Amino acid sequence: MRFRLVIHDTDSENKYDADSAYELFGDREAIMFLWIQFQKMGKKHVEIFSLDGTRQYPEEGINGLCDSGA
């Protein structure tokens, strides 16, 4: 299953203050690795979605990225 990682590149508390937003696509392990790296960098607004748009919960570990049937 593939996932979409979205990062809003801002230090503001409001993710919509970002000048840029980036989307990265990959499999479960790759997206989880990127999410961990962005967390280590201190990025505040990093989210993961399945390709059908369901928000995922990487805070729960690799099992927080679930197959939603897409």
C-alpha positions as CSV (number, residue, x, y, z in Angstrom):
1,M,0.0,0.0,0.0
2,R,1.2,3.5,-0.8
3,F,0.9,6.6,1.4
4,R,1.2,10.3,1.0
5,L,3.3,12.4,3.4
6,V,2.4,16.1,3.5
7,I,4.7,18.7,5.1
8,H,3.7,22.3,5.6
9,D,7.1,24.1,5.7
10,T,6.6,26.7,8.5
11,D,7.6,27.3,12.1
12,S,4.3,28.9,12.8
13,E,1.7,27.0,15.0
14,N,-0.7,27.4,12.1
15,K,0.1,25.1,9.2
16,Y,-1.7,27.3,6.8
17,D,0.9,30.1,7.3
18,A,3.3,28.0,5.3
19,D,4.7,29.4,2.1
20,S,5.2,25.9,0.7
21,A,3.7,22.5,1.2
22,Y,5.2,19.3,-0.1
23,E,3.8,15.9,-0.8
24,L,5.8,12.8,-0.9
25,F,4.5,9.4,-2.0
26,G,5.9,6.0,-1.0
27,D,5.3,2.7,0.6
28,R,4.6,2.2,4.4
29,E,8.3,1.8,5.5
30,A,9.6,4.7,3.4
31,I,6.9,7.2,4.5
32,M,7.3,6.1,8.1
33,F,11.1,6.7,7.8
34,L,10.6,10.2,6.4
35,W,8.0,11.1,9.1
36,I,10.6,10.1,11.8
37,Q,13.3,12.1,10.1
38,F,11.1,15.2,9.9
39,Q,10.1,14.8,13.5
40,K,13.8,14.7,14.5
41,M,14.3,17.9,12.5
42,G,11.6,19.5,14.6
43,K,9.1,20.0,11.8
44,K,5.7,20.7,13.3
45,H,3.2,20.0,10.5
46,V,3.9,16.6,9.0
47,E,0.9,14.4,8.3
48,I,0.4,11.0,6.6
49,F,-2.6,10.0,4.6
50,S,-3.5,6.9,2.7
51,L,-4.2,7.5,-1.0
52,D,-7.9,7.6,-0.4
53,G,-7.4,10.5,2.0
54,T,-7.7,8.8,5.3
55,R,-5.5,10.4,8.0
56,Q,-2.9,8.0,9.5
57,Y,-1.5,8.0,13.0
58,P,2.3,7.4,12.8
59,E,2.6,8.4,16.5
60,E,1.4,4.8,17.2
61,G,4.3,3.3,15.3
62,I,4.4,1.5,12.0
63,N,1.0,-0.1,12.8
64,G,-0.5,3.4,12.9
65,L,-0.3,3.3,9.1
66,C,-3.3,1.1,8.1
67,D,-4.6,-0.3,4.9
68,S,-8.0,1.5,4.5
69,G,-9.0,-0.7,1.7
70,A,-7.9,1.6,-1.1
